[in-house]
Amino acid sequence: MSEPKKKVLIVGAGIAGLTLAIILKKTGIDCDIIEKKETFGPNRSGIVLDSRAFKSLQALSLSPEIQKHASEINFACISDHMGKTLARCNLSRISLKNCPNLSIPRGTLLKALSHYLGEREIWMNTTIQDIQNKDTDVEVTFSDGSQGNYVLVVGTDGIQSQIRSMFFSKNIRQYAGYSCWRFLARQVEGIEPNSAFELWGRGKRFGIVPLRHGTIGCYGTFNSQPGLNYDGQEKVEKLKSQFADFGGIVPEILEQIHHPNDILFDDIQNVYLNSWINGRILLIGDAAHALTPNFGQGAGLAIEDAARISQYLNFSSTLLSGLSKFDSREKNRVRKIQYYAHQLGRFAQMSSWIGCAIRNLVIRIIPNYVLLKTAKRAFFKE
Ligand SMILES: Cc1cc2nc3c(=O)[nH]c(=O)nc-3n(C[C@H](O)[C@H](O)[C@H](O)COP(=O)(O)OP(=O)(O)OC[C@H]3O[C@@H](n4cnc5c(N)ncnc54)[C@H](O)[C@@H]3O)c2cc1C
């Protein structure tokens, strides 16, 4: 049976979707990309692209535009909830050669990626109404009623993936045991420009990532039940009260927060699937394997997925065998990172008084090189 015309549909112009669209465009594979949001802004969170993510971007020649808007993060500091330093690690010791860790506002990252594509090539404000996954092609009806035929549909639609819920088994999202606030704030005194900070409390953490132009990306995690939702001013008050017992620079940062629309709130979840393919439907990025954001790996995996799948599409004799090779070869690599990120989260989110005292002591006395070596083994080795 001959393969139909090779036009690919990418659902979701996030980190994985945009990267894949750029690569396909470069390699001459025709594709459409849709995005349900109207714009990439406003910026309400920062994201850290680790050294591996940078290497992938560099290999794809995508790093210059991103570096223009990013800061380098060379140190990671952990302190107790009052700001007393427990460990300060030089990340360049585990970074890949000439590949810095970068921090950048999420919306700015998406705009920078779309720069390589041309924003008009992305169908914004568009989603899927119906998909028929057939033997020879995929018939798609879009939210505006228009239709298209594709040789492959790639779901890059993130952790809440519509494509996953249509074509893959349900209940594969697992709550990690904590939820997360995110917001941007102005730099305050005491924050080193190239250091990411986490303050570890009992069952909660507050993190700070310096960005450009006197801005910082902040996040706060806390152990809870899944499905919590706060509206209006309650959102602001809940965030502030949750970290009211934190010291150091946290109170000064929280004072800046007034508007609920400036705050993001998410349950932290893992997505586990036995297979990322179903016929001519493929999932990559968070849609396939969302993981807890400990040691900031999700964006890097999303970029790597896009780079790796494009190799299988190029060199496979048929598309479907390429997909299945990708599926079977890449899953173990991702599972390992998911596992270590989850374990790190459990350790950091410890809540008993005695457990936290031991945790903080361990972090304080273990030599930095041991912490770094452990992180390297978990996150940077294939
Ligand atoms: C609190 C938190 C902090 C994080 N911090 C970091 C970090 O510092 N570093 C890091 O590497 N990772 C971090 N991550 C993880 C990282 O954000 C994700 O792994 C990464 O964004 C995954 O990229 P993606 O392209 O798969 O999905 P997304 O970036 O989520 O993109 C999905 C896109 O699809 C669109 N979409 C959704 N549904 C549809 C639909 N039906 N039709 C059309 N479009 C659709 C969405 O609007 C979105 O634009 C964090 C995650 C969380 C929750």
The ligand as an ORCA input file, in Angstrom:
! r2SCAN-3c Opt
* xyz 0 1
  C       4.633     24.398     37.626
  C       5.462     23.930     36.471
  C       6.762     24.415     36.303
  C       7.566     23.946     35.268
  N       8.848     24.417     35.138
  C       9.653     23.891     34.195
  C      11.005     24.325     34.042
  O      11.467     25.238     34.720
  N      11.766     23.729     33.081
  C      11.274     22.749     32.282
  O      12.011     22.222     31.437
  N       9.999     22.341     32.377
  C       9.187     22.888     33.311
  N       7.885     22.482     33.402
  C       7.402     21.484     32.457
  C       7.227     22.109     31.081
  O       6.445     23.276     31.180
  C       6.549     21.140     30.151
  O       7.188     19.894     30.230
  C       6.613     21.641     28.712
  O       5.913     22.874     28.607
  C       6.014     20.611     27.783
  O       5.919     21.148     26.498
  P       4.750     20.682     25.534
  O       4.981     21.400     24.264
  O       4.644     19.220     25.547
  O       3.419     21.205     26.230
  P       2.949     22.725     26.499
  O       4.146     23.608     26.617
  O       2.013     22.619     27.614
  O       2.192     23.105     25.164
  C       0.947     22.570     24.814
  C       0.276     23.543     23.870
  O      -0.866     22.927     23.289
  C      -1.955     23.838     23.328
  N      -3.177     23.041     23.312
  C      -3.696     22.307     24.326
  N      -4.796     21.656     23.913
  C      -4.986     21.992     22.612
  C      -5.954     21.645     21.647
  N      -6.950     20.791     21.942
  N      -5.863     22.176     20.410
  C      -4.853     23.036     20.106
  N      -3.899     23.403     20.987
  C      -3.950     22.884     22.219
  C      -1.737     24.620     24.612
  O      -2.445     25.840     24.600
  C      -0.229     24.801     24.585
  O       0.160     25.938     23.864
  C       7.051     22.979     34.384
  C       5.740     22.527     34.523
  C       4.954     23.000     35.556
  C       3.533     22.497     35.698
*
